[in-house]
Amino acid sequence: MSSEDRFRRIYADNFEALLAYASRRVEQPDDAADVVAETFLVAWRRSAHLPCDDEIRLWLYGVARRVLANHHRSVNRRERLGERLRQCLTAVYPPDPGSEVPQRLAVRAALRRLNDTDREMLLLTVWEGLPPREAAQVVGVSPAAARTRLSRARARLRELVGDDPDAPGHVLDVLAVPVPKEGR
């Protein structure tokens, strides 16, 4: 029997078993087919040195096992590379600020409808990041009055803009900056 005929017989006798073996160890059926093809490619290249017929299936499983290990390593490398590329793209291409324009306009319109002190308290605490105690000094009111005004200003702004997290005018989407806590 020629080496080509022997290889054809080995292929016919072992293809289904190797495909089942690979299918149980990969996520995509196409990957299993690639593993089997690579396994038989190795067998073809080493056809002059293949073990005897009694040991060939175990030898093919061993080759398939190493091919699978290489496959899993390459999948992991691709995932890590993809993650690094996504991080780079996020840094290079930040989100489109134009998508926030309608919400920003709604918030600015609502801020104009607040009285001067309430608007200034919100702007100082949210946009400037001042604690209410420091904003009180800027506005010229007591810290207790500042906290009260700030609470009322937030409530009025929520009424004017809305507080539905899924709605386009959600206050927290546009004005969400953590307000520093202060002791009493």
C-alpha positions in Angstrom: 0.0 0.0 0.0 1.4 3.4 -0.9 1.9 6.1 1.7 -0.8 8.2 -0.1 -3.3 5.3 0.2 -2.4 4.8 3.8 -2.9 8.5 4.6 -6.4 8.4 2.8 -7.4 5.4 5.0 -6.1 7.1 8.2 -8.0 10.2 7.2 -11.2 8.3 6.5 -11.0 6.2 9.7 -10.2 9.2 12.1 -11.8 12.3 10.7 -15.1 12.1 12.5 -13.5 11.2 15.8 -11.1 14.1 15.6 -13.8 16.5 14.5 -15.9 15.5 17.5 -12.9 15.8 19.8 -12.1 19.3 18.5 -15.8 20.4 18.4 -16.1 19.8 22.2 -13.1 22.0 22.8 -13.7 25.1 20.8 -16.5 27.7 20.7 -17.1 27.9 16.9 -17.6 24.9 14.6 -15.3 26.6 12.0 -12.5 26.5 14.5 -13.0 22.8 15.0 -12.7 22.2 11.3 -9.5 24.3 11.3 -8.0 22.2 14.1 -8.8 19.0 12.3 -7.3 20.3 9.0 -4.2 21.4 10.8 -3.9 18.1 12.5 -4.1 16.2 9.2 -1.6 18.7 7.7 0.9 17.7 10.4 0.1 14.0 9.7 0.6 14.5 5.9 4.0 16.3 6.5 5.2 13.5 8.8 3.6 10.7 6.8 7.0 8.9 6.4 7.2 8.8 10.2 3.7 8.0 11.3 3.3 5.4 14.0 1.8 2.0 13.2 -2.0 1.7 12.6 -2.7 0.6 16.2 -1.2 3.8 17.6 -2.2 6.3 14.9 -5.5 7.5 16.5 -3.7 8.3 19.8 -0.9 10.0 17.9 -3.5 12.1 16.0 -5.3 13.0 19.3 -1.9 14.2 20.7 -1.3 16.3 17.6 -4.9 17.7 17.8 -4.3 18.5 21.5 -1.2 20.6 20.6 -3.0 22.3 17.7 -5.9 23.2 20.1 -3.4 24.6 22.6 -2.0 26.8 19.9 -5.5 27.8 18.8 -6.4 28.8 22.4 -3.2 30.8 22.8 -3.9 32.7 19.5 -7.5 33.4 20.6 -6.2 34.9 23.9 -3.6 36.9 22.1 -6.2 38.3 19.7 -8.6 39.2 22.5 -5.8 41.0 24.4 -4.7 42.8 21.3 -8.3 43.8 20.5 -8.7 45.2 24.0 -5.5 47.2 23.7 -6.7 48.6 20.4 -10.1 49.5 21.8 -8.4 51.4 24.6 -6.2 53.2 22.1 -9.2 54.1 19.9 -11.2 55.3 22.9 -8.3 57.6 23.8 -7.9 58.8 20.2 -11.5 59.1 19.3 -13.5 60.3 22.4 -17.3 60.2 22.3 -18.9 62.7 20.0 -19.7 65.8 22.2 -22.4 66.8 19.7 -24.6 64.0 21.1 -24.8 65.9 24.4 -25.9 69.2 22.8 -29.7 68.8 23.2 -29.2 67.8 26.9 -26.8 70.7 27.6 -29.2 73.2 26.0 -32.1 71.9 28.1 -30.0 72.2 31.3 -28.8 75.7 30.4 -32.4 76.8 29.7 -33.6 75.3 33.0 -30.7 77.0 34.8 -31.7 80.4 33.4 -35.2 79.9 34.9 -33.7 79.5 38.4 -33.2 82.6 40.6 -29.7 84.0 40.6 -28.6 82.6 44.0 -29.9 79.0 43.3 -28.3 79.0 39.9 -25.0 80.2 41.4 -25.1 77.6 44.1 -25.6 74.8 41.5 -22.9 76.1 39.2 -20.4 76.6 42.1 -21.0 73.1 43.6 -21.5 71.1 40.4 -19.4 72.7 37.7 -16.7 74.3 39.9 -16.5 71.5 42.4 -16.7 73.6 45.5 -18.2 72.1 48.6 -21.4 73.8 49.8 -19.5 75.4 52.7 -17.1 77.2 50.3 -19.9 78.0 47.8 -21.8 79.6 50.8 -18.8 82.0 51.3 -18.7 83.0 47.7 -22.5 83.7 47.6 -22.5 85.3 51.0 -24.8 83.1 52.9 -24.4 80.7 55.9 -23.4 77.1 55.2 -26.8 75.9 56.5 -28.6 78.3 54.1 -26.3 77.2 51.3 -27.2 73.5 51.9 -30.9 74.4 51.9 -30.6 76.5 48.8 -28.6 73.8 47.0 -31.2 71.2 47.9 -34.1 73.4 46.7 -32.1 74.3 43.5 -31.5 70.7 42.7 -35.2 69.9 43.2 -36.3 72.8 41.0 -33.8 71.8 38.3 -35.0 68.2 38.3 -38.6 69.5 37.9 -37.6 71.7 35.0 -35.3 69.2 33.2 -36.6 65.8 34.4 -35.1 63.0 36.5 -35.9 60.0 34.3 -32.5 58.3 33.7 -33.8 57.0 30.4 -35.1 60.3 29.2 -32.9 62.5 27.0 -33.0 65.5 29.4 -31.8 63.6 32.5 -30.0 66.1 34.8 -27.4 63.6 36.1 -26.2 62.8 32.6 -25.1 66.4 32.0 -24.4 67.7 35.5 -23.1 64.5 37.1 -20.1 65.6 39.1 -19.7 64.2 42.6 -20.4 66.9 45.2 -17.9 66.7 48.0 -19.4 65.7 51.4 -18.8 67.9 54.3 -19.1 67.4 58.0 -21.6 69.5 60.0 
